[in-house]
Amino acid sequence: MKPKVFIFTMIFAATIALAACSSTATVEEGNQPTLQEMAAPTDVTMEEQAAPAADTVSFSMDIMPVLVEFAQPAHSVEGEGGVFLENYEDVMKYVISGDPEGSELYKRLIGDGVDIMPPSGKLPDATIQLFYDWIAQGALNN
């Protein structure tokens, strides 16, 4: 046998031996899965695998702090707005759960046919997206 062929054969054999030894899962004879079992559908759809789930937006941790900072100076008992946004129940008077585009609160944040709030200027897009996601997720009191 020529030296180059011998070396190639030894490297090839060593590679196969290493691959066989380093397998993390062993299948005992007779317990091999069938093709049907390997191709069986899972409980997770392709869309769920492809798209990461949106993080749940928290009313108390994400939404209320923004309202305290930007809305409560005008929209509290001490404020002059006439619209109160001091707690979850107050806020829900201006929200249609699951329907951001139909919710007065969201319309005010984006200026959709109404004066934009806060009057000092539009909030950052990421903050507005939090409100959108919270409403779309059902406007939970969480």
For each residue, the residues with C-beta under 8 A, 3 or more apart:
1: 5 6 9
2: 5 6
3: 6 7
4: 7 8
5: 1 2 8 9
6: 1 2 3 9 10
7: 3 4 10 11
8: 4 5 11 12
9: 1 5 6 12 13
10: 6 7 13 14
11: 7 8 14 15
12: 8 9 15 16
13: 9 10 16 17
14: 10 11 17 18
15: 11 12 18 19
16: 12 13 19 20
17: 13 14 20 21
18: 14 15 21 22
19: 15 16 22 23
20: 16 17 23
21: 17 18
22: 18 19
23: 19 20 26
24:
25:
26: 23
27: 31 32 33
28: 31
29: 32
30:
31: 27 28
32: 27 29
33: 27 37 38
34: 37 38
35: 38 39
36: 39 40
37: 33 34 40
38: 33 34 35
39: 35 36
40: 36 37
41:
42:
43:
44: 48 49
45: 48 49
46: 49 50
47: 50 51
48: 44 45 51 53
49: 44 45 46
50: 46 47
51: 47 48
52:
53: 48
54: 133 137
55: 133
56: 137 140 142
57: 62 63 130 133 134 137
58: 61 62 63 134 142
59: 62 63 64 88 91 134 139 140 141 142
60: 63 64 142
61: 58 64 65
62: 57 58 59 65 66 130 134
63: 57 58 59 60 66 67 91 130 131 134
64: 59 60 61 67 68 88
65: 61 62 68 69
66: 62 63 69 70 71 123 127 130 131
67: 63 64 70 71 72 75 85 91
68: 64 65 71 72
69: 65 66 72
70: 66 67 73 117 118 120 123
71: 66 67 68 74 75 85 117 118
72: 67 68 69 75 76 79 85 86
73: 70 76 79
74: 71 79 80 81 118
75: 67 71 72 79 81 83 84 85 86
76: 72 73 79 84 85 86
77: 84 86
78:
79: 72 73 74 75 76
80: 74
81: 74 75 84
82:
83: 75 94
84: 75 76 77 81 90
85: 67 71 72 75 76 90 91 94
86: 72 75 76 77 90
87: 90 91
88: 59 64 91 92 141
89: 92 93
90: 84 85 86 87 93
91: 59 63 67 85 87 88 94 95 105
92: 88 89 95 97 139
93: 89 90
94: 83 85 91 103 104 105 108
95: 91 92 103 104 105 106 135 139
96: 99 102 103 135
97: 92 135 138 139
98: 135 136 138 139
99: 96 102 103 135 136
100: 103 106 131 132 135 136
101: 106 107 112
102: 96 99
103: 94 95 96 99 100 106 107 135
104: 94 95 107 108 114
105: 91 94 95 108 109 131 135
106: 95 100 101 103 109 110 112 128 131 132 135
107: 101 103 104 110 111 112 113 114
108: 94 104 105 111 114 115 116 117
109: 105 106 116 117 122 123 128 131
110: 106 107 116 122 128
111: 107 108 114 115 116 122
112: 101 106 107
113: 107
114: 104 107 108 111
115: 108 111 119
116: 108 109 110 111 119 121 122
117: 70 71 108 109
118: 70 71 74 121 123
119: 115 116
120: 70
121: 116 118
122: 109 110 111 116 128
123: 66 70 109 118 127 128
124: 127 128
125: 128 129
126: 129 130
127: 66 123 124 130 131
128: 106 109 110 122 123 124 125 131 132
129: 125 126 132 133
130: 57 62 63 66 126 127 133 134
131: 63 66 100 105 106 109 127 128 134 135
132: 100 106 128 129 135 136
133: 54 55 57 129 130 136 137
134: 57 58 59 62 63 130 131 137 139 140
135: 95 96 97 98 99 100 103 105 106 131 132 139
136: 98 99 100 132 133
137: 54 56 57 133 134 140
138: 97 98
139: 59 92 95 97 98 134 135
140: 56 59 134 137
141: 59 88
142: 56 58 59 60
